[in-house]
Amino acid sequence: MPMFAKVVPDLKLRFLWLTIGYGLVASVVFLSLTSNPVDMEIGLPYEDKVFHAFAYFVLMVWFGQIYHDKFQRNMIAVVFVFMGMTLEYLQGYDPNRYFEFADMIANIIGIALGFSIVLTAAKNILLRVEKVIAI
């Protein structure tokens, strides 16, 4: 019996989960930089901020399912903060988009919420999915 718990989950479908995760990252990058952004006016107050927070929440939770090591988890959060800030700055160069500090804050809030989720037992959802589908 090992003295320390394994910090990296033994995911059998790790390549699939990573592929999906990088697809999510690519989607966020594309949606952040396209000159024709998707307009989903559904009538929520500050809905674009909600969408920003949700996108980065999903990214943090997804990659937090794959990497349980404290250092890796922290680095993922830092990378997503950098990514959100960089994409927001780049939007300022597109005449059809604009730069907003509030969007950066929304991204960081999403990352922080996702980070708090992956500190709980919820970090094992992908492991449970694999068990259910009997991989």
VEXPAZA-316028 format. One record per residue: residue number from 1; z, y, x of N, C-alpha, C, O in turn. Coordinates in Angstrom, 3 decimals, padded with zeros to 6 digits, m for minus. Layout:
<pts>
PT   n     n.c3     n.c2     n.c1    ca.c3    ca.c2    ca.c1     c.c3     c.c2     c.c1     o.c3     o.c2     o.c1
PT NUM        Z        Y        X        Z        Y        X        Z        Y        X        Z        Y        X
...
</pts>
This chain:
<pts>
PT   n     n.c3     n.c2     n.c1    ca.c3    ca.c2    ca.c1     c.c3     c.c2     c.c1     o.c3     o.c2     o.c1
PT   1  000.000 m001.173  000.847  000.000  000.000  000.000  000.000  001.239  000.894  000.851  001.371  001.774
PT   2 m000.973  002.166  000.665 m001.037  003.347  001.522  000.143  004.289  001.292  000.675  004.389  000.186
PT   3  000.533  004.970  002.353  001.659  005.882  002.269  001.297  007.139  001.489  002.140  007.687  000.778
PT   4  000.043  007.609  001.612 m000.385  008.833  000.953 m001.467  008.519 m000.061 m002.277  007.612  000.131
PT   5 m001.468  009.277 m001.133 m002.506  009.103 m002.151 m003.850  009.561 m001.589 m003.917  010.475 m000.767
PT   6 m004.899  008.918 m002.041 m006.238  009.289 m001.627 m006.604  010.625 m002.270 m006.492  010.780 m003.486
PT   7 m007.040  011.586 m001.463 m007.343  012.910 m002.001 m008.789  013.033 m002.454 m009.128  013.966 m003.183
PT   8 m009.639  012.119 m002.040 m011.031  012.140 m002.459 m011.216  011.028 m003.488 m010.972  009.860 m003.184
PT   9 m011.645  011.379 m004.706 m011.809  010.329 m005.708 m012.928  009.374 m005.316 m013.922  009.778 m004.712
PT  10 m012.757  008.123 m005.660 m013.736  007.094 m005.351 m014.778  007.044 m006.466 m014.782  006.129 m007.290
PT  11 m015.643  008.022 m006.476 m016.669  008.115 m007.506 m017.867  007.246 m007.120 m018.455  007.417 m006.053
PT  12 m018.206  006.343 m007.980 m019.352  005.460 m007.728 m020.669  006.208 m007.918 m021.675  005.883 m007.287
PT  13 m020.652  007.205 m008.786 m021.857  007.979 m009.081 m021.812  009.371 m008.433 m022.340  010.341 m008.977
PT  14 m021.180  009.446 m007.276 m021.004  010.733 m006.589 m022.333  011.482 m006.433 m022.390  012.690 m006.665
PT  15 m023.398  010.779 m006.044 m024.691  011.440 m005.853 m025.179  012.055 m007.166 m025.687  013.176 m007.172
PT  16 m025.029  011.335 m008.267 m025.422  011.870 m009.573 m024.592  013.093 m009.934 m025.137  014.108 m010.368
PT  17 m023.270  013.002 m009.756 m022.398  014.124 m010.093 m022.720  015.346 m009.233 m022.721  016.471 m009.731
PT  18 m022.994  015.131 m007.944 m023.367  016.239 m007.071 m024.717  016.828 m007.471 m024.895  018.046 m007.445
PT  19 m025.662  015.977 m007.840 m026.974  016.451 m008.270 m026.840  017.330 m009.509 m027.454  018.394 m009.593
PT  20 m026.042  016.883 m010.463 m025.795  017.689 m011.662 m025.124  019.003 m011.274 m025.495  020.066 m011.773
PT  21 m024.140  018.930 m010.386 m023.440  020.135 m009.949 m024.363  021.136 m009.285 m024.287  022.331 m009.567
PT  22 m025.238  020.662 m008.403 m026.161  021.578 m007.746 m027.200  022.096 m008.732 m027.710  023.205 m008.568
PT  23 m027.517  021.310 m009.747 m028.376  021.800 m010.826 m027.703  022.929 m011.587 m028.352  023.904 m011.965
PT  24 m026.399  022.797 m011.812 m025.651  023.882 m012.469 m025.651  025.146 m011.606 m025.826  026.255 m012.111
PT  25 m025.455  024.965 m010.303 m025.484  026.116 m009.386 m026.858  026.777 m009.429 m026.960  028.001 m009.517
PT  26 m027.916  025.967 m009.366 m029.272  026.510 m009.405 m029.521  027.262 m010.712 m030.182  028.300 m010.717
PT  27 m028.995  026.742 m011.811 m029.150  027.409 m013.105 m028.459  028.766 m013.110 m029.015  029.748 m013.602
PT  28 m027.250  028.822 m012.565 m026.523  030.099 m012.504 m027.280  031.087 m011.622 m027.399  032.262 m011.968
PT  29 m027.788  030.621 m010.492 m028.550  031.508 m009.603 m029.796  032.018 m010.318 m030.076  033.216 m010.297
PT  30 m030.541  031.122 m010.948 m031.760  031.528 m011.651 m031.445  032.519 m012.766 m032.077  033.571 m012.861
PT  31 m030.468  032.187 m013.608 m030.133  033.062 m014.732 m029.589  034.418 m014.258 m029.716  035.423 m014.957
PT  32 m028.987  034.433 m013.070 m028.468  035.690 m012.527 m029.558  036.573 m011.948 m029.424  037.797 m011.932
PT  33 m030.637  035.963 m011.472 m031.650  036.732 m010.753 m032.969  036.904 m011.496 m033.820  037.680 m011.060
PT  34 m033.155  036.204 m012.600 m034.417  036.342 m013.315 m034.562  037.753 m013.871 m033.587  038.363 m014.311
PT  35 m035.790  038.262 m013.846 m036.051  039.594 m014.371 m036.068  039.611 m015.893 m036.013  040.677 m016.507
PT  36 m036.144  038.446 m016.494 m036.132  038.324 m017.956 m034.913  037.513 m018.374 m035.044  036.343 m018.735
PT  37 m033.722  038.123 m018.329 m032.518  037.350 m018.635 m032.494  036.866 m020.083 m033.040  037.507 m020.981
PT  38 m031.860  035.740 m020.281 m031.703  035.167 m021.607 m030.808  036.106 m022.420 m029.748  036.525 m021.956
PT  39 m031.242  036.422 m023.616 m030.466  037.319 m024.468 m029.879  036.499 m025.609 m030.576  036.161 m026.566
PT  40 m028.594  036.184 m025.501 m027.914  035.359 m026.505 m026.928  036.209 m027.286 m025.733  035.915 m027.297
PT  41 m027.394  037.228 m027.919 m026.508  038.115 m028.675 m025.942  037.354 m029.870 m026.617  037.160 m030.882
PT  42 m024.694  036.930 m029.729 m024.048  036.201 m030.822 m022.910  036.999 m031.442 m022.188  036.498 m032.305
PT  43 m022.753  038.237 m031.003 m021.822  039.138 m031.636 m020.387  039.102 m031.140 m019.503  039.670 m031.782
PT  44 m020.136  038.451 m030.021 m018.790  038.467 m029.440 m018.574  039.775 m028.692 m019.488  040.275 m028.036
PT  45 m017.371  040.328 m028.788 m017.104  041.493 m027.936 m017.100  041.054 m026.465 m016.530  040.020 m026.117
PT  46 m017.732  041.839 m025.631 m017.834  041.544 m024.186 m018.448  040.169 m023.929 m018.050  039.474 m022.994
PT  47 m019.409  039.780 m024.752 m019.948  038.423 m024.645 m020.570  038.127 m023.288 m020.476  036.993 m022.819
PT  48 m021.199  039.098 m022.639 m021.761  038.808 m021.322 m020.666  038.472 m020.321 m020.872  037.646 m019.432
PT  49 m019.497  039.106 m020.458 m018.372  038.791 m019.564 m017.844  037.385 m019.861 m017.458  036.654 m018.949
PT  50 m017.832  037.020 m021.124 m017.406  035.666 m021.516 m018.359  034.642 m020.910 m017.922  033.610 m020.400
PT  51 m019.661  034.924 m020.965 m020.647  033.999 m020.397 m020.491  033.886 m018.879 m020.597  032.796 m018.317
PT  52 m020.238  035.018 m018.224 m019.998  034.989 m016.769 m018.787  034.111 m016.452 m018.860  033.224 m015.602
PT  53 m017.690  034.363 m017.130 m016.463  033.599 m016.878 m016.692  032.125 m017.167 m016.245  031.268 m016.405
PT  54 m017.385  031.818 m018.261 m017.629  030.421 m018.628 m018.484  029.712 m017.572 m018.187  028.578 m017.194
PT  55 m019.534  030.371 m017.099 m020.415  029.757 m016.101 m019.639  029.388 m014.834 m019.781  028.280 m014.315
PT  56 m018.828  030.308 m014.344 m018.095  030.040 m013.104 m016.920  029.088 m013.339 m016.529  028.353 m012.432
PT  57 m016.362  029.098 m014.534 m015.344  028.111 m014.911 m015.940  026.708 m014.833 m015.338  025.804 m014.254
PT  58 m017.121  026.533 m015.415 m017.787  025.220 m015.408 m018.077  024.778 m013.978 m017.835  023.623 m013.627
PT  59 m018.592  025.685 m013.151 m018.881  025.323 m011.760 m017.613  024.865 m011.034 m017.620  023.838 m010.356
PT  60 m016.539  025.622 m011.177 m015.299  025.286 m010.476 m014.731  023.965 m010.971 m014.306  023.137 m010.166
PT  61 m014.718  023.758 m012.270 m014.183  022.503 m012.815 m015.063  021.332 m012.385 m014.550  020.272 m012.027
PT  62 m016.389  021.516 m012.419 m017.290  020.419 m012.059 m017.066  019.978 m010.611 m016.864  018.794 m010.343
PT  63 m017.102  020.924 m009.693 m016.945  020.547 m008.286 m015.497  020.145 m007.969 m015.261  019.379 m007.035
PT  64 m014.548  020.645 m008.726 m013.160  020.220 m008.574 m012.951  018.774 m008.993 m011.966  018.149 m008.600
PT  65 m013.875  018.235 m009.795 m013.837  016.824 m010.173 m014.272  015.937 m009.007 m013.845  014.788 m008.892
PT  66 m015.112  016.478 m008.165 m015.709  015.701 m007.076 m014.881  015.801 m005.801 m014.764  014.832 m005.051
PT  67 m014.310  016.976 m005.562 m013.535  017.213 m004.345 m012.083  017.523 m004.692 m011.795  018.564 m005.283
PT  68 m011.174  016.633 m004.332 m009.757  016.823 m004.635 m008.956  017.337 m003.445 m007.821  017.785 m003.608
PT  69 m009.534  017.276 m002.264 m008.843  017.758 m001.074 m008.557  019.250 m001.214 m009.429  020.015 m001.626
PT  70 m007.352  019.662 m000.875 m006.920  021.055 m001.044 m007.848  022.022 m000.311 m008.268  023.030 m000.879
PT  71 m008.167  021.721  000.942 m009.048  022.597  001.718 m010.419  022.708  001.059 m010.945  023.809  000.896
PT  72 m011.000  021.564  000.680 m012.321  021.577  000.049 m012.292  022.357 m001.270 m013.190  023.152 m001.545
PT  73 m011.280  022.130 m002.061 m011.149  022.813 m003.349 m011.045  024.324 m003.134 m011.676  025.103 m003.849
PT  74 m010.249  024.732 m002.151 m010.111  026.163 m001.854 m011.436  026.757 m001.363 m011.806  027.867 m001.742
PT  75 m012.138  026.010 m000.522 m013.420  026.494 m000.004 m014.456  026.600 m001.116 m015.267  027.526 m001.120
PT  76 m014.436  025.664 m002.055 m015.356  025.737 m003.193 m015.095  027.025 m003.967 m016.035  027.724 m004.344
PT  77 m013.839  027.337 m004.201 m013.493  028.568 m004.918 m013.992  029.789 m004.151 m014.564  030.702 m004.746
PT  78 m013.783  029.812 m002.841 m014.224  030.940 m002.020 m015.752  031.067 m002.066 m016.283  032.170 m002.197
PT  79 m016.447  029.946 m001.960 m017.914  029.969 m002.002 m018.399  030.508 m003.346 m019.346  031.294 m003.391
PT  80 m017.762  030.095 m004.435 m018.187  030.589 m005.742 m017.876  032.081 m005.918 m018.647  032.796 m006.558
PT  81 m016.779  032.549 m005.369 m016.490  033.986 m005.418 m017.575  034.740 m004.650 m018.109  035.735 m005.139
PT  82 m017.897  034.264 m003.447 m018.960  034.894 m002.657 m020.291  034.852 m003.392 m021.024  035.841 m003.423
PT  83 m020.599  033.697 m003.985 m021.847  033.538 m004.711 m021.933  034.546 m005.858 m022.955  035.211 m006.029
PT  84 m020.868  034.655 m006.634 m020.855  035.587 m007.760 m021.014  037.027 m007.319 m021.733  037.800 m007.952
PT  85 m020.348  037.389 m006.239 m020.448  038.767 m005.731 m021.858  039.038 m005.202 m022.440  040.089 m005.472
PT  86 m022.390  038.096 m004.458 m023.728  038.265 m003.887 m024.787  038.375 m004.979 m025.658  039.243 m004.925
PT  87 m024.706  037.496 m005.966 m025.684  037.546 m007.055 m025.587  038.861 m007.823 m026.600  039.418 m008.245
PT  88 m024.387  039.342 m007.998 m024.204  040.605 m008.717 m024.823  041.758 m007.919 m025.480  042.624 m008.497
PT  89 m024.620  041.776 m006.608 m025.238  042.810 m005.774 m026.763  042.714 m005.841 m027.452  043.730 m005.936
PT  90 m027.282  041.486 m005.790 m028.734  041.303 m005.834 m029.327  041.771 m007.156 m030.467  042.232 m007.193
PT  91 m028.575  041.660 m008.230 m029.067  042.136 m009.525 m029.346  043.641 m009.493 m030.209  044.132 m010.220
PT  92 m028.631  044.350 m008.671 m028.830  045.790 m008.556 m030.195  046.173 m008.005 m030.620  047.318 m008.164
PT  93 m030.892  045.243 m007.360 m032.220  045.509 m006.808 m033.334  045.243 m007.808 m034.488  045.574 m007.534
PT  94 m033.029  044.664 m008.941 m034.025  044.366 m009.975 m033.979  045.479 m011.018 m032.924  045.730 m011.600
PT  95 m035.101  046.148 m011.262 m035.081  047.254 m012.236 m034.733  046.805 m013.666 m034.347  047.630 m014.494
PT  96 m034.867  045.525 m013.949 m034.541  045.012 m015.289 m033.090  044.538 m015.407 m032.641  044.158 m016.488
PT  97 m032.371  044.563 m014.301 m030.971  044.116 m014.283 m030.118  045.238 m013.735 m030.642  046.249 m013.267
PT  98 m028.818  045.071 m013.788 m027.950  046.080 m013.190 m026.675  045.442 m012.659 m026.233  044.388 m013.117
PT  99 m026.114  046.116 m011.686 m024.906  045.688 m010.989 m023.688  046.135 m011.795 m023.632  047.271 m012.266
PT 100 m022.700  045.226 m011.954 m021.452  045.583 m012.639 m020.262  044.921 m011.943 m020.251  043.709 m011.731
PT 101 m019.271  045.725 m011.594 m018.037  045.164 m011.044 m017.349  044.278 m012.066 m016.729  043.278 m011.706
PT 102 m017.455  044.638 m013.343 m016.805  043.858 m014.399 m017.341  042.433 m014.445 m016.603  041.505 m014.776
PT 103 m018.624  042.248 m014.115 m019.177  040.887 m014.070 m018.553  040.090 m012.922 m018.285  038.896 m013.061
PT 104 m018.325  040.757 m011.794 m017.654  040.082 m010.669 m016.251  039.642 m011.070 m015.826  038.531 m010.753
PT 105 m015.545  040.510 m011.761 m014.188  040.183 m012.208 m014.227  039.007 m013.189 m013.386  038.110 m013.125
PT 106 m015.207  039.018 m014.091 m015.344  037.915 m015.043 m015.619  036.602 m014.307 m015.066  035.563 m014.667
PT 107 m016.466  036.642 m013.287 m016.743  035.444 m012.486 m015.458  034.924 m011.844 m015.175  033.726 m011.879
PT 108 m014.691  035.831 m011.263 m013.451  035.444 m010.583 m012.437  034.878 m011.575 m011.720  033.928 m011.262
PT 109 m012.381  035.461 m012.767 m011.484  034.925 m013.794 m011.894  033.501 m014.161 m011.041  032.624 m014.303
PT 110 m013.193  033.270 m014.313 m013.675  031.916 m014.599 m013.315  030.930 m013.496 m012.903  029.803 m013.771
PT 111 m013.473  031.356 m012.255 m013.128  030.500 m011.113 m011.627  030.210 m011.125 m011.216  029.066 m010.929
PT 112 m010.818  031.227 m011.352 m009.354  031.044 m011.366 m008.928  030.098 m012.484 m008.066  029.243 m012.278
PT 113 m009.519  030.245 m013.656 m009.189  029.339 m014.764 m009.611  027.908 m014.439 m008.868  026.959 m014.690
PT 114 m010.812  027.765 m013.876 m011.280  026.428 m013.480 m010.403  025.828 m012.399 m010.091  024.637 m012.427
PT 115 m010.009  026.654 m011.452 m009.131  026.206 m010.364 m007.815  025.688 m010.937 m007.300  024.661 m010.497
PT 116 m007.279  026.400 m011.915 m006.004  025.973 m012.504 m006.158  024.643 m013.244 m005.218  023.849 m013.290
PT 117 m007.320  024.398 m013.814 m007.569  023.131 m014.507 m007.614  021.972 m013.511 m007.060  020.904 m013.772
PT 118 m008.270  022.183 m012.374 m008.408  021.075 m011.421 m007.129  020.821 m010.627 m007.090  019.923 m009.786
PT 119 m006.101  021.593 m010.882 m004.791  021.293 m010.303 m003.992  020.344 m011.192 m002.888  019.930 m010.838
PT 120 m004.553  020.006 m012.341 m003.882  019.119 m013.296 m004.553  017.750 m013.274 m005.471  017.509 m012.490
PT 121 m004.088  016.866 m014.136 m004.691  015.532 m014.251 m006.127  015.600 m014.768 m006.858  014.613 m014.688
PT 122 m006.534  016.746 m015.293 m007.909  016.916 m015.783 m008.930  016.808 m014.648 m010.128  016.691 m014.905
PT 123 m008.467  016.846 m013.399 m009.393  016.730 m012.273 m010.012  015.338 m012.180 m010.920  015.116 m011.379
PT 124 m009.531  014.405 m012.989 m010.024  013.028 m012.937 m010.941  012.660 m014.096 m011.128  011.477 m014.381
PT 125 m011.507  013.642 m014.760 m012.370  013.351 m015.911 m013.572  012.508 m015.505 m013.902  011.546 m016.197
PT 126 m014.232  012.843 m014.405 m015.396  012.057 m013.993 m015.002  010.624 m013.625 m015.754  009.688 m013.897
PT 127 m013.845  010.450 m013.018 m013.366  009.090 m012.743 m013.187  008.313 m014.039 m013.552  007.140 m014.121
PT 128 m012.629  008.962 m015.046 m012.417  008.311 m016.348 m013.747  007.992 m017.015 m013.894  006.942 m017.641
PT 129 m014.715  008.893 m016.884 m016.043  008.641 m017.445 m016.642  007.406 m016.813 m017.210  006.560 m017.503
PT 130 m016.517  007.300 m015.503 m017.055  006.121 m014.811 m016.365  004.840 m015.272 m017.016  003.803 m015.396
PT 131 m015.080  004.894 m015.523 m014.359  003.714 m016.011 m014.816  003.325 m017.412 m014.956  002.143 m017.723
PT 132 m015.047  004.330 m018.251 m015.478  004.067 m019.618 m016.865  003.421 m019.636 m017.121  002.503 m020.415
PT 133 m017.750  003.908 m018.775 m019.096  003.327 m018.749 m019.168  002.107 m017.833 m020.239  001.544 m017.608
PT 134 m018.007  001.710 m017.309 m017.851  000.465 m016.527 m018.794  000.396 m015.330 m019.546 m000.565 m015.169
PT 135 m018.741  001.405 m014.517 m019.539  001.411 m013.279 m018.736  000.742 m012.186 m019.207  000.632 m011.054
</pts>
